[in-house]
Amino acid sequence: QTCALPIYACPFGAIFEISQTFDVLQRIRKGEKVVAIVAPSILGQFSTTIEQVYGAFKQIGFTDVIEVAQGAMETVENEAHELIEKLEEGQKFMTTSCCPSYIELVNKYIPDMKKYVSTTGSPMYYAARIAKKKHPDAKIVFVGPCVAKRKEAQRDEAVDFVMTFEDKQNTAILWQECLPISLMKFLKLPKNRISTAETQKIFTKNLYRQKMQLKEVLRC
């Protein structure tokens, strides 16, 4: 099971998610360094400010909080370069490598699509390495909305634990009472990098053609 849909679809409740919250809190309680890499979608989950969200992580005992959006910048840049190379080589299109459920789908049911899957790491992949570089001896915990990230973490030596937003909600933290901290860090891209506008242009230019060609492949 990689997608959370079966959990809610099963009428008998026979499928359930194994939470790693206890493991994470045990590490914190023992005094180990634990760093949270947090998906930006967390801001749509809780009715509070971004400063209080990150303050809650610090209150729980996390050593540091790093935004997965920083890793997403690496993903977008590398994937844009890869797409350009693939199109120049004559490949018709390229699909994402960021969704563990999709990767499992391709591996199990659509093996002919494997050659079209991007080899670029996900935002979690790059964010975990940013965290490891900053805190080499820390445990890295990805916090996001997707249960399937547990599957990806099993293949990534840089990610030690995965917590969902539901896990975070169950830590009994009163968000409004947390001391706000600001972690809004915007990275400046070096001149040799592809800019966001250029990346958007590349993907937009090839989007329609890729959709049509993908339909042809799936029809075969």
C-alpha positions in Angstrom: 0.0 0.0 0.0 1.5 3.4 -1.0 -1.6 5.5 -1.5 -3.9 6.5 1.4 -7.0 5.8 -0.6 -7.4 2.1 0.4 -7.3 3.2 4.1 -10.5 5.2 3.7 -12.1 2.9 1.1 -12.0 -0.3 3.1 -15.4 -0.7 4.8 -14.0 -3.0 7.5 -11.1 -0.8 8.6 -8.7 -3.7 7.9 -6.1 -1.4 6.3 -4.4 1.1 8.6 -1.4 3.4 8.6 1.5 2.7 10.9 2.5 6.0 12.5 6.1 6.8 13.3 5.2 9.6 15.7 6.2 7.6 18.8 9.6 6.8 17.2 10.3 10.5 16.5 9.2 11.6 19.9 11.4 9.0 21.6 14.5 10.3 19.7 13.7 13.8 20.8 13.1 12.7 24.4 16.5 11.0 24.4 18.1 14.2 23.5 19.0 13.3 19.9 19.1 15.9 17.2 16.0 15.7 15.1 15.4 17.9 12.1 11.9 18.4 10.5 11.8 19.0 6.7 8.3 20.3 6.2 6.1 20.4 3.0 4.7 23.9 2.3 1.2 22.5 2.1 1.1 22.3 5.9 -0.1 25.9 5.8 -3.4 24.8 4.3 -3.9 22.2 7.0 -3.9 24.4 10.2 -5.7 27.6 10.9 -2.7 29.6 12.2 0.3 31.5 10.9 3.4 30.1 9.3 5.4 31.4 12.2 3.3 29.6 14.8 3.5 26.4 12.7 7.3 26.4 12.8 7.2 27.5 16.4 5.2 24.4 17.2 7.9 22.2 15.8 10.5 23.9 18.0 8.2 23.5 21.0 7.9 19.8 20.4 11.7 19.6 20.5 12.9 19.6 16.9 16.4 20.9 16.5 15.7 22.7 13.3 12.9 23.1 10.7 13.8 23.3 7.0 11.3 24.0 4.3 10.9 21.3 1.6 10.3 24.2 -0.8 14.1 24.6 -0.8 14.4 21.1 -2.1 11.7 21.8 -4.7 13.9 24.4 -6.2 16.6 21.7 -6.9 13.9 19.4 -8.3 12.6 22.0 -10.7 16.0 23.0 -11.9 17.3 19.5 -12.5 14.0 18.3 -14.0 14.1 21.2 -16.5 17.6 20.3 -17.6 16.6 16.6 -17.9 13.5 17.4 -19.9 15.6 19.5 -22.4 18.1 16.7 -22.8 15.4 14.0 -23.3 13.6 16.1 -25.9 16.8 16.8 -27.7 17.5 13.0 -27.7 14.2 12.4 -29.4 12.2 11.2 -26.4 8.6 12.2 -26.8 7.8 13.2 -23.3 8.9 12.8 -19.6 6.8 12.0 -16.6 7.3 12.9 -12.9 9.5 11.0 -10.5 8.1 12.8 -7.4 5.1 10.7 -6.6 5.9 7.3 -4.9 2.4 6.0 -5.8 2.9 6.8 -9.4 6.4 5.1 -9.4 4.8 1.9 -7.9 2.0 2.1 -10.5 4.5 2.2 -13.3 6.7 -0.6 -11.8 3.8 -2.9 -11.2 1.3 -2.2 -13.9 2.8 0.0 -16.7 6.4 -1.2 -17.1 6.5 0.2 -20.6 6.4 3.7 -19.1 9.6 3.2 -17.0 11.8 4.8 -19.7 9.8 8.0 -19.6 10.0 8.5 -15.9 12.3 11.3 -14.8 15.4 10.3 -12.8 15.3 13.6 -10.9 14.9 13.4 -7.1 11.8 14.7 -5.4 11.7 17.8 -3.2 11.9 15.6 -0.2 15.1 14.0 -1.6 16.9 17.3 -2.0 15.5 18.8 1.2 16.8 15.9 3.2 20.3 16.4 1.8 20.2 20.1 2.6 19.3 19.1 6.2 22.0 16.4 6.4 24.6 18.9 5.2 23.6 21.4 7.8 23.1 18.7 10.6 25.2 15.6 9.7 24.5 13.8 12.9 20.7 14.5 13.1 17.7 12.3 12.3 15.7 13.7 9.4 11.9 13.6 9.6 9.8 14.5 6.5 6.5 16.1 7.5 3.9 16.2 4.7 0.3 15.2 3.6 1.1 12.1 1.7 1.2 8.6 3.2 3.1 7.3 0.1 6.2 9.2 1.2 6.8 6.4 3.7 7.5 4.2 0.7 9.9 6.7 -0.8 11.7 7.1 2.5 12.4 3.4 2.6 14.5 3.9 -0.5 16.2 7.1 0.8 19.1 6.7 3.3 18.9 10.4 4.1 15.3 10.3 5.5 14.8 8.5 8.8 11.1 9.0 9.5 8.0 10.3 7.9 5.1 12.0 9.7 1.9 13.0 8.1 0.0 16.2 9.0 -2.5 14.0 10.9 0.4 12.7 13.0 1.5 16.3 13.7 -2.1 17.2 14.8 -2.1 14.3 17.3 0.9 15.7 19.2 -1.5 17.8 21.4 0.2 21.1 20.6 -1.9 24.2 21.0 -0.9 26.1 17.8 -2.1 29.5 18.9 0.0 29.4 22.1 3.3 28.5 20.3 6.0 31.1 20.2 6.2 32.3 16.6 9.5 31.9 14.7 10.3 33.1 11.2 11.9 30.7 8.8 11.0 32.2 5.5 14.2 31.9 3.6 14.3 32.7 -0.1 17.3 31.4 -1.9 18.9 33.3 -4.8 19.7 31.3 -7.8 23.2 31.5 -9.3 23.5 33.0 -12.7 24.1 29.6 -14.3 20.8 28.2 -13.2 17.6 28.0 -15.1 15.2 30.6 -13.8 11.7 29.9 -12.7 10.3 31.8 -15.7 12.5 29.9 -18.1 11.5 26.6 -16.5 7.8 27.5 -16.8 8.3 28.3 -20.5 10.0 25.0 -21.1 7.2 23.0 -19.5 4.4 25.0 -21.0 5.9 24.8 -24.5 6.0 21.0 -24.4 2.9 20.3 -22.2 0.3 19.9 -25.0 2.6 17.8 -27.1 3.5 15.5 -24.2 -0.2 15.0 -23.3 -1.0 13.9 -26.9 2.0 11.6 -27.1 1.3 10.1 -23.7 -2.2 9.2 -24.9 -0.7 7.4 -27.9 1.6 5.4 -25.7 -1.2 4.4 -23.4 -3.4 3.5 -26.3 -0.8 1.0 -27.6 
